[in-house]
Amino acid sequence: MEKMSYAVKISSKIREKVRDFCDRYGIKQGYFVEKALEEKLEREETVQDALELKRWKYQEPQAIAFEEYLKQRNVY
């Protein structure tokens, strides 16, 4: 996997916490931050998926079977 830099500004308090944590447990900071971002993205995607399902739920009563949709489109 190709690696590249990604610079962001964070508070000095968070920077120190990350540095201290990684130093204490022998974890590379780059690895730690990459994994933290990856995990956060996965959680946020799950939340957004749930919100999208909630937004579309009101249309469920108008849903038709997939086979019927294909017939209407002259595909089936």
C-alpha positions in Angstrom: 0.0 0.0 0.0 1.3 3.4 -0.9 2.0 5.7 2.0 1.7 9.5 1.9 1.7 12.4 4.3 -1.5 14.0 5.6 -1.0 17.1 7.7 -3.6 18.5 10.0 -3.6 20.9 12.9 -4.5 19.5 16.3 -4.4 20.9 19.8 -1.1 20.6 21.6 -3.0 18.7 24.4 -4.1 15.9 22.0 -0.6 15.9 20.4 1.0 15.3 23.8 -1.5 12.6 24.8 -0.8 10.7 21.5 2.9 11.1 21.9 2.9 10.0 25.5 0.6 7.1 24.9 2.6 5.8 21.9 5.9 6.3 23.8 4.5 4.4 26.9 3.3 1.4 24.9 6.0 1.4 22.1 3.6 2.2 19.3 4.6 4.2 16.3 2.6 7.4 16.2 1.9 7.2 12.4 0.5 3.7 12.8 -1.6 4.7 15.8 -3.1 7.7 14.1 -3.8 5.8 10.9 -5.6 3.0 12.8 -7.6 5.6 14.9 -8.8 7.3 11.7 -9.7 4.0 10.1 -11.7 2.9 13.1 -13.5 6.3 13.3 -14.4 6.2 9.6 -15.9 2.8 10.0 -18.0 3.9 12.9 -19.2 7.1 11.1 -20.1 5.1 8.0 -22.2 2.8 10.1 -24.0 5.8 11.7 -24.6 7.4 8.3 -26.0 4.1 6.9 -28.4 3.9 9.8 -29.5 7.5 9.2 -30.0 6.8 5.5 -32.2 3.8 6.2 -34.2 5.9 8.6 -34.7 8.6 6.0 -35.9 6.1 3.4 -38.0 4.0 5.6 -41.1 6.2 4.9 -41.0 5.0 1.3 -41.1 1.3 2.1 -44.9 1.0 1.7 -44.5 2.1 -2.0 -41.8 -0.4 -2.7 -42.5 -3.1 -5.3 -40.9 -6.5 -5.9 -37.6 -6.4 -7.9 -39.1 -8.8 -10.5 -42.0 -6.3 -11.0 -39.6 -3.5 -11.4 -37.7 -5.5 -14.1 -41.0 -6.2 -15.9 -41.9 -2.5 -15.9 -38.5 -1.8 -17.4 -38.9 -4.5 -20.0 -35.8 -6.3 -18.7 -37.5 -9.4 -17.4 
